[in-house]
Amino acid sequence: MLRLCFGLLALAAAGQAHVGSPDVFYEGSAGPYHLLVTIRPPEVIPGVAELEIRSASPDVHSIRIVPLPVTGPGTRLAPTPDNARRSKEDPQFFTGSLWLMRSGSWQVRIMADGARGSGELSVPVPALALRTRTMQKALGAVLFVLGLVLALGLVSIVGAGVREAQCEPGEQPSARQRRRAHFAMAGTALVVAAVIYLGNQWWSDEAAGYGRNVFKTLELSPSLEAPDRLRLQLRDPGWLGFRKTDDLAPDHGHVMHLYVIHVPDMAAVWHLHPEMINPGELLQRLPTMPAGRYQLFGDIVHENGLPETVTTEISLPQIEGQSLAGDDAGGTGPVLGNARETVFRLPDGYRIVWEKSADRFRVRQLTLFRFSVQDPQGQPARDMELYMGMAGHAAFVREDRSVFAHVHPSGSVPMASLALVQPHLVHLMEHAGISPTVTFPYGFPTSGKYRIFVQVKRGGTVETAMFDAGVEN
C-alpha cells in the first residue's frame, strides 16, 4: 500500500534527463511591438508551460497566447487563444500559462494588440518529459497510515454488519453470528488486499509506461582517427521508438554546432562544424590542440524543429591539425574562476567588454548580457561582420558541465527551429545591420559558477572572449 500511495503523486521531477538549459528565451517583434519572451516548458507531459512577456513600449493593450504544433495539420487548427494577465505593478509585463498535451516540437503563438494595431510572433518550444518524482517520505507515511485505517475500517464495518445487523436492540450476537462475522471479515480482508495488490500492479505498469516517455537524448560516441580526424557517431537510445539520426536540419548552414571545451579549466574552446558523411555519422578535421581532456557539446535540430544537445567526453593527444577555416573558430583564456574582469583583451589589441549589470545573478532571472567590441583606443569597432548570419554567438556553461546553452542575440531558440514558424523573420535577421555591441537574453537555470564564451566576427576573423559569472538561488 505504501508503494501505491507513493505512486499516486509520482509525476514530476527528481533528476535532470539531459544536458541543456530548459527555459526558452526569445527577443523579437510582434508587428510594431518589441517583446522579450520567457517560456518555462513543463517537466512532465501533459503539463503546463509558464510564460512571461515584457513589452518594450507601454502602448500594448492586450496579449493573447495559444500553443500549436510546429509541423503537421495542427498548425492550421489553432484553439481559442488565452489572454495573458497584465501585471498590476508593471503594465508592460504579462504572464500566462498553456497546456502542452504531448511530447514533441511545439510553438507558442503570441498576438499583441495596442495603439499601433496588432501583430504576432511564434516561438518554438520543445515539449519533453524530463523527470519523474517520488513522493516525500513524510507525506507517504501519512498516506500509508490513512490507507491502513480505511482498510481496517472497511473490514470492521463488514464484520459489524454481519454480526449485529439482525440483532434486536440490546440483544447480544449469537456464536453463529460471530462465526459468520469472522468469515466475512476474512473475506473482506482478502478482497481489500487483492484490490491493493492489483492497484499497485496497475500503477507500476503506468509508471513504467511514463518512464519510457522521459526524454533520452541521442548518444554521442567519438573516436579519433589519426592524425586529426574526429569521427562522431549518433545512436538512438530507444526513446519513444521512432527516433532518427538522419533527419538533422541545417542550422546556420551546419547540421551540428560542436563546442570542444578543455576541462576542467575551460581555458580553451573550439566552435566546430562536423559534416555528415553517413546517416548519424559525422566527421570533423581538428585544428591544432594540446593534449588533454575535452567535453564535447553538439547542438543539433531535427527536421520537425526539435533541438537537442548531445554530449560526451574524450581524451585527446597533442593534435597537429589544420588551420581554422570557414565558420570554425576557437580561443584560449584564463582558467575557470580567473576571468572575473569585464574586459577581455584580444591578441591584436582589440577588446571585448562585458557591460555587466550585476556582480552576481539569480537563478531563472532573465538578464540581457551585453558585450561591446572596441578597438585599441577604446572606440567602437568599425569592421564588424555577421558570424553565421548573426551579430554574435554565446555559450553559457556551468562549472560541472551539467548546463550548456548556445544563445544568439534573438535568444536560445535555434534558427532552424525558428525558420519553421517565422521564415520571413529569419531572413530579415540574417540581413540586419551589424553593431559593435551585441546582446544575449538568457537566464541561468541553476546556481553555481558559469563560464561564458562570446564569439563575434570582425575584419574577417572570429574573435573569442571568456567571462565568468556567479549565480545564486
C-alpha positions as CSV (number, residue, x, y, z in Angstrom):
1,M,0.0,0.0,0.0
2,L,2.9,2.4,0.8
3,R,4.2,1.9,-2.7
4,L,0.8,2.6,-4.2
5,C,0.4,5.7,-2.1
6,F,3.8,6.9,-3.3
7,G,2.8,6.3,-6.9
8,L,-0.3,8.3,-6.7
9,L,1.7,11.5,-6.6
10,A,4.6,10.5,-8.8
11,L,4.7,12.6,-11.9
12,A,7.2,15.4,-11.8
13,A,10.9,16.0,-11.1
14,A,13.9,14.3,-9.4
15,G,16.8,14.4,-11.8
16,Q,17.7,16.2,-15.0
17,A,17.3,14.0,-18.0
18,H,19.7,15.8,-20.3
19,V,22.4,18.4,-20.5
20,G,20.9,21.7,-21.6
21,S,19.0,24.8,-20.4
22,P,15.3,24.1,-20.1
23,D,13.8,27.6,-20.3
24,V,13.3,29.3,-23.7
25,F,14.3,32.9,-24.2
26,Y,13.4,35.0,-27.2
27,E,13.6,38.6,-28.2
28,G,11.7,39.7,-31.2
29,S,8.8,41.8,-32.6
30,A,5.1,41.1,-32.9
31,G,4.3,43.6,-35.6
32,P,5.2,47.1,-34.2
33,Y,5.7,45.8,-30.7
34,H,9.1,44.6,-29.4
35,L,8.7,41.8,-26.9
36,L,11.0,39.9,-24.6
37,V,9.6,36.4,-24.0
38,T,10.5,33.7,-21.4
39,I,8.8,30.3,-21.7
40,R,9.3,27.7,-19.0
41,P,8.2,24.4,-20.5
42,P,6.7,21.7,-18.2
43,E,8.9,19.0,-16.9
44,V,6.1,16.4,-17.4
45,I,3.9,15.9,-20.4
46,P,1.0,16.7,-20.4
47,G,1.9,19.7,-18.4
48,V,1.6,23.5,-18.1
49,A,4.1,25.9,-19.7
50,E,4.6,29.2,-17.9
51,L,5.0,32.4,-20.0
52,E,6.5,35.8,-19.1
53,I,6.3,38.5,-21.7
54,R,7.7,42.0,-21.4
55,S,6.8,44.7,-23.9
56,A,9.4,47.4,-24.7
57,S,6.7,50.0,-25.1
58,P,3.7,50.9,-22.9
59,D,1.1,51.0,-25.8
60,V,0.4,47.3,-25.8
61,H,-3.2,46.8,-24.6
62,S,-3.5,43.1,-24.5
63,I,-1.6,39.9,-25.4
64,R,-3.2,36.5,-26.4
65,I,-1.3,33.2,-26.4
66,V,-2.0,29.8,-27.9
67,P,0.0,26.6,-28.3
68,L,0.4,24.9,-31.7
69,P,2.5,22.0,-33.1
70,V,5.4,23.2,-35.3
71,T,4.6,20.9,-38.1
72,G,1.5,18.9,-39.3
73,P,-2.2,19.7,-39.8
74,G,-2.4,21.0,-36.2
75,T,-0.6,24.2,-37.2
76,R,-3.8,25.2,-39.1
77,L,-6.2,24.3,-36.3
78,A,-5.5,26.7,-33.5
79,P,-7.7,26.5,-30.4
80,T,-9.1,29.7,-28.8
81,P,-6.3,31.8,-27.5
82,D,-5.9,32.6,-23.8
83,N,-5.5,36.1,-22.6
84,A,-2.2,36.8,-20.8
85,R,-2.5,38.6,-17.5
86,R,-1.2,42.2,-17.2
87,S,0.8,42.9,-14.1
88,K,-0.9,45.5,-11.8
89,E,2.6,46.8,-10.7
90,D,4.1,46.8,-14.2
91,P,1.7,47.4,-17.1
92,Q,4.3,46.3,-19.6
93,F,4.7,42.9,-18.1
94,F,2.3,40.0,-18.9
95,T,2.1,36.4,-17.7
96,G,0.2,33.3,-18.8
97,S,0.1,29.5,-18.8
98,L,-0.6,27.0,-21.5
99,W,-1.2,23.2,-21.6
100,L,1.2,21.2,-23.8
101,M,-0.5,17.8,-24.2
102,R,2.1,15.6,-25.9
103,S,5.8,15.4,-26.4
104,G,7.4,16.9,-29.5
105,S,8.1,20.2,-31.1
106,W,5.6,23.0,-30.3
107,Q,5.3,26.7,-30.9
108,V,3.6,29.4,-28.8
109,R,1.9,32.0,-30.9
110,I,1.8,35.4,-29.3
111,M,-0.7,38.0,-30.6
112,A,-0.3,41.6,-29.4
113,D,-2.9,44.4,-29.7
114,G,-2.3,48.0,-29.0
115,A,-2.4,51.6,-30.1
116,R,-0.4,50.8,-33.2
117,G,-2.6,47.9,-34.3
118,S,-1.9,44.2,-33.9
119,G,1.0,41.9,-34.6
120,E,2.0,38.3,-33.8
121,L,5.1,36.1,-33.5
122,S,5.7,32.5,-32.8
123,V,8.3,31.0,-30.5
124,P,9.3,27.3,-30.9
125,V,9.2,25.3,-27.6
126,P,10.4,21.7,-27.1
127,A,7.8,19.8,-25.0
128,L,9.7,16.9,-23.4
129,A,9.0,14.9,-20.3
130,L,12.3,15.4,-18.4
131,R,11.7,13.9,-15.0
132,T,9.9,11.6,-12.6
133,R,9.3,12.4,-8.9
134,T,9.0,10.3,-5.8
135,M,6.7,11.3,-3.0
136,Q,8.1,12.9,0.1
137,K,8.7,10.3,2.8
138,A,6.6,12.1,5.5
139,L,3.6,12.5,3.2
140,G,3.9,8.9,2.1
141,A,3.9,7.7,5.7
142,V,0.8,9.8,6.5
143,L,-1.0,8.4,3.4
144,F,0.1,4.9,4.4
145,V,-1.4,5.3,7.9
146,L,-4.6,6.8,6.5
147,G,-4.9,4.0,3.9
148,L,-4.4,1.4,6.6
149,V,-7.1,3.0,8.7
150,L,-9.5,2.9,5.8
151,A,-8.7,-0.7,5.0
152,L,-9.2,-1.8,8.7
153,G,-12.3,0.3,8.9
154,L,-13.9,-1.4,5.9
155,V,-13.1,-4.8,7.4
156,S,-14.6,-3.8,10.7
157,I,-17.7,-2.3,9.2
158,V,-18.4,-5.5,7.2
159,G,-17.9,-7.6,10.4
160,A,-20.2,-5.4,12.5
161,G,-22.8,-5.6,9.8
162,V,-22.8,-9.3,9.6
163,R,-22.6,-9.8,13.3
164,E,-25.1,-7.3,14.7
165,A,-27.3,-6.0,11.9
166,Q,-30.1,-8.6,12.6
167,C,-30.0,-8.3,16.4
168,E,-32.7,-6.5,18.3
169,P,-31.6,-3.5,20.4
170,G,-29.8,-4.8,23.5
171,E,-29.5,-8.3,22.1
172,Q,-26.1,-9.9,22.1
173,P,-24.9,-11.7,18.9
174,S,-25.0,-15.4,18.9
175,A,-22.0,-17.7,18.5
176,R,-23.2,-18.4,14.9
177,Q,-23.4,-14.7,14.1
178,R,-19.9,-14.1,15.4
179,R,-18.5,-17.0,13.3
180,R,-20.2,-15.6,10.2
181,A,-18.8,-12.2,11.0
182,H,-15.3,-13.7,11.3
183,F,-15.6,-15.3,7.9
184,A,-17.0,-12.1,6.3
185,M,-14.1,-10.1,7.8
186,A,-11.6,-12.6,6.5
187,G,-13.1,-12.5,3.0
188,T,-13.3,-8.7,3.0
189,A,-9.6,-8.5,4.1
190,L,-8.7,-10.8,1.2
191,V,-10.7,-8.6,-1.2
192,V,-9.1,-5.4,0.1
193,A,-5.6,-7.0,-0.2
194,A,-6.3,-8.1,-3.7
195,V,-7.5,-4.6,-4.6
196,I,-4.4,-3.0,-3.2
197,Y,-2.2,-5.6,-5.0
198,L,-3.9,-5.1,-8.3
199,G,-3.9,-1.4,-7.9
200,N,-0.2,-1.4,-7.1
201,Q,0.4,-3.6,-10.2
202,W,-1.6,-1.2,-12.3
203,W,0.3,1.8,-11.1
204,S,3.6,0.1,-11.6
205,D,2.6,-0.5,-15.2
206,E,1.5,3.1,-15.6
207,A,4.7,4.4,-14.0
208,A,6.9,2.2,-16.3
209,G,4.9,3.4,-19.3
210,Y,5.5,7.0,-18.3
211,G,9.2,6.3,-17.6
212,R,9.5,5.2,-21.2
213,N,8.3,8.7,-22.2
214,V,11.0,10.5,-20.2
215,F,13.3,12.2,-22.7
216,K,16.6,10.4,-23.6
217,T,18.9,12.4,-25.7
218,L,20.8,10.8,-28.6
219,E,24.0,9.2,-27.6
220,L,27.3,10.6,-29.0
221,S,30.3,8.3,-29.4
222,P,33.6,10.0,-30.5
223,S,36.7,8.3,-31.9
224,L,39.9,9.8,-33.1
225,E,41.3,8.7,-36.4
226,A,45.0,9.6,-36.9
227,P,46.2,12.2,-37.2
228,D,43.4,14.8,-36.8
229,R,40.1,13.2,-37.8
230,L,37.4,13.1,-35.2
231,R,34.5,10.8,-36.0
232,L,31.2,11.2,-34.2
233,Q,28.5,8.6,-34.1
234,L,24.9,9.4,-33.1
235,R,22.9,6.5,-31.6
236,D,19.3,6.2,-30.7
237,P,18.8,5.2,-27.0
238,G,15.3,4.0,-27.8
239,W,13.3,7.0,-26.7
240,L,9.6,6.6,-27.8
241,G,10.7,4.1,-30.5
242,F,10.7,6.5,-33.5
243,R,13.9,8.5,-33.1
244,K,16.0,9.3,-36.2
245,T,19.7,10.2,-36.6
246,D,19.5,11.1,-40.3
247,D,16.8,13.9,-40.1
248,L,19.1,16.8,-39.0
249,A,18.2,20.2,-40.3
250,P,20.9,22.7,-41.2
251,D,21.2,25.4,-38.6
252,H,23.2,28.4,-39.8
253,G,24.2,26.1,-42.7
254,H,25.6,23.3,-40.4
255,V,24.0,20.1,-39.2
256,M,25.9,20.3,-35.9
257,H,27.5,23.1,-33.9
258,L,30.2,21.3,-31.9
259,Y,31.8,23.0,-28.9
260,V,35.0,21.3,-27.8
261,I,36.0,22.6,-24.3
262,H,39.1,21.8,-22.4
263,V,38.1,20.6,-19.0
264,P,38.1,21.1,-16.1
265,D,39.7,24.5,-16.5
266,M,37.7,25.6,-19.6
267,A,40.6,27.7,-20.7
268,A,40.3,26.7,-24.3
269,V,37.3,26.3,-26.6
270,W,36.7,25.5,-30.2
271,H,33.4,26.0,-32.1
272,L,33.4,23.5,-34.9
273,H,31.0,22.2,-37.5
274,P,31.3,18.5,-38.4
275,E,30.0,17.3,-41.7
276,M,27.6,14.3,-42.0
277,I,29.2,11.5,-44.1
278,N,26.6,8.8,-43.4
279,P,23.3,8.7,-41.6
280,G,24.0,9.6,-38.0
281,E,27.8,9.7,-38.6
282,L,29.8,13.0,-38.7
283,L,33.4,13.8,-39.4
284,Q,35.5,16.8,-38.2
285,R,39.1,17.7,-39.1
286,L,40.5,19.0,-35.8
287,P,42.7,22.1,-35.5
288,T,46.0,22.1,-33.6
289,M,45.1,21.3,-29.9
290,P,47.0,20.5,-26.8
291,A,46.7,17.1,-25.2
292,G,44.1,16.8,-22.5
293,R,40.5,16.0,-21.6
294,Y,37.8,17.6,-23.6
295,Q,34.0,17.9,-23.2
296,L,32.0,17.8,-26.4
297,F,28.7,19.6,-26.8
298,G,26.9,19.1,-30.1
299,D,23.8,21.2,-30.9
300,I,21.5,19.6,-33.5
301,V,18.0,20.3,-34.7
302,H,15.7,17.7,-36.2
303,E,13.6,18.4,-39.2
304,N,10.5,18.8,-37.1
305,G,12.2,21.7,-35.2
306,L,13.1,19.7,-32.0
307,P,16.5,20.7,-30.8
308,E,18.9,18.5,-28.8
309,T,22.3,18.9,-27.2
310,V,24.4,15.7,-27.3
311,T,27.4,15.5,-25.1
312,T,30.3,13.3,-24.2
313,E,34.0,13.5,-23.1
314,I,37.1,12.4,-24.9
315,S,40.9,12.4,-24.1
316,L,43.0,13.6,-26.9
317,P,46.7,13.5,-27.5
318,Q,48.6,16.5,-28.9
319,I,46.9,17.3,-32.2
320,E,48.8,18.8,-35.1
321,G,45.9,19.8,-37.2
322,Q,44.9,22.1,-39.9
323,S,44.3,25.9,-39.6
324,L,40.8,27.0,-38.7
325,A,38.8,27.9,-41.7
326,G,35.3,28.9,-42.6
327,D,33.0,29.2,-39.6
328,D,35.2,27.1,-37.4
329,A,36.8,29.2,-34.6
330,G,38.5,28.9,-31.2
331,G,40.2,30.7,-28.5
332,T,42.1,30.5,-25.2
333,G,41.8,32.4,-21.9
334,P,42.3,32.2,-18.2
335,V,41.2,29.1,-16.3
336,L,37.7,29.0,-14.9
337,G,37.3,31.3,-11.9
338,N,40.0,33.7,-13.1
339,A,38.0,35.6,-15.8
340,R,36.3,37.9,-13.4
341,E,37.2,41.1,-15.3
342,T,34.7,42.7,-17.6
343,V,37.4,43.3,-20.3
344,F,38.8,40.5,-22.4
345,R,41.8,41.6,-24.4
346,L,42.3,40.1,-27.8
347,P,45.7,39.3,-29.4
348,D,45.6,42.2,-31.8
349,G,44.9,44.9,-29.2
350,Y,41.1,44.9,-29.6
351,R,39.0,44.0,-26.7
352,I,35.5,42.7,-25.8
353,V,33.9,44.5,-22.9
354,W,31.1,43.0,-20.8
355,E,28.7,45.8,-19.9
356,K,27.8,44.0,-16.7
357,S,24.6,44.8,-14.9
358,A,25.3,43.0,-11.7
359,D,28.2,41.2,-9.9
360,R,26.1,38.1,-9.2
361,F,23.0,36.7,-10.8
362,R,19.8,35.0,-9.6
363,V,18.5,31.6,-10.8
364,R,15.9,31.7,-13.6
365,Q,16.1,35.5,-13.8
366,L,16.1,36.8,-17.3
367,T,19.1,39.0,-18.0
368,L,20.3,40.9,-21.1
369,F,24.0,40.1,-21.4
370,R,25.6,43.0,-23.3
371,F,29.0,42.9,-24.9
372,S,30.8,45.6,-27.0
373,V,33.8,45.3,-29.3
374,Q,36.3,48.1,-29.1
375,D,39.5,49.0,-30.9
376,P,42.8,49.5,-29.0
377,Q,41.8,53.2,-28.4
378,G,38.6,52.1,-26.7
379,Q,36.4,53.2,-29.6
380,P,33.6,51.0,-31.1
381,A,35.0,48.6,-33.7
382,R,34.1,49.6,-37.2
383,D,34.9,46.3,-39.1
384,M,32.2,44.1,-37.6
385,E,30.8,41.3,-39.7
386,L,28.0,38.7,-39.3
387,Y,29.1,35.4,-37.9
388,M,26.9,32.7,-39.4
389,G,24.2,35.2,-40.1
390,M,24.2,36.6,-36.5
391,A,25.8,39.5,-34.7
392,G,27.4,37.0,-32.4
393,H,27.1,33.7,-30.6
394,A,27.5,32.9,-26.9
395,A,27.7,29.7,-24.9
396,F,26.9,29.5,-21.2
397,V,28.5,26.5,-19.5
398,R,28.2,25.5,-15.8
399,E,31.3,24.5,-13.9
400,D,30.3,20.8,-13.7
401,R,29.1,20.9,-17.4
402,S,25.5,20.0,-16.3
403,V,24.3,23.1,-18.1
404,F,25.1,24.2,-21.7
405,A,23.3,26.8,-23.6
406,H,24.1,28.1,-27.1
407,V,22.5,31.5,-27.3
408,H,22.0,34.1,-30.1
409,P,21.1,37.8,-29.9
410,S,17.5,36.6,-30.5
411,G,17.7,34.2,-27.6
412,S,18.1,30.5,-27.1
413,V,15.9,29.3,-29.9
414,P,17.8,27.6,-32.8
415,M,17.5,29.4,-36.1
416,A,16.5,26.1,-37.8
417,S,13.5,25.8,-35.4
418,L,12.6,29.5,-35.8
419,A,12.7,29.2,-39.6
420,L,9.8,26.7,-39.4
421,V,7.5,29.2,-37.7
422,Q,8.9,32.6,-38.8
423,P,10.8,32.1,-42.1
424,H,10.5,35.7,-43.2
425,L,11.8,36.9,-39.8
426,V,14.9,34.7,-40.0
427,H,15.7,36.2,-43.4
428,L,15.4,39.7,-42.0
429,M,17.6,38.9,-39.0
430,E,20.3,37.4,-41.1
431,H,20.5,40.6,-43.2
432,A,20.2,43.1,-40.4
433,G,22.8,45.8,-39.7
434,I,25.9,44.9,-37.6
435,S,26.6,46.8,-34.5
436,P,29.8,46.6,-32.4
437,T,27.5,45.8,-29.4
438,V,25.7,42.5,-29.1
439,T,23.2,41.4,-26.5
440,F,22.1,37.9,-25.5
441,P,18.9,37.3,-23.5
442,Y,19.4,34.4,-21.1
443,G,18.6,33.2,-17.5
444,F,20.7,30.7,-15.6
445,P,18.7,27.5,-14.7
446,T,20.7,26.6,-11.6
447,S,23.1,28.2,-9.2
448,G,26.9,27.9,-9.3
449,K,29.9,29.1,-11.3
450,Y,29.5,29.6,-15.1
451,R,31.8,30.3,-17.9
452,I,30.5,32.5,-20.8
453,F,32.1,32.1,-24.2
454,V,31.4,35.1,-26.5
455,Q,32.2,34.9,-30.3
456,V,31.9,37.8,-32.8
457,K,33.4,38.4,-36.2
458,R,35.4,41.4,-37.2
459,G,37.9,42.1,-40.0
460,G,37.4,38.5,-41.4
461,T,38.4,36.9,-38.0
462,V,36.2,35.3,-35.4
463,E,37.2,36.5,-32.0
464,T,36.5,34.5,-28.8
465,A,36.2,36.0,-25.3
466,M,35.7,34.3,-22.0
467,F,34.0,35.6,-18.9
468,D,33.0,34.1,-15.5
469,A,29.7,34.6,-13.7
470,G,28.4,33.5,-10.2
471,V,24.8,32.6,-9.8
472,E,22.8,32.5,-6.6
473,N,19.5,30.9,-5.7
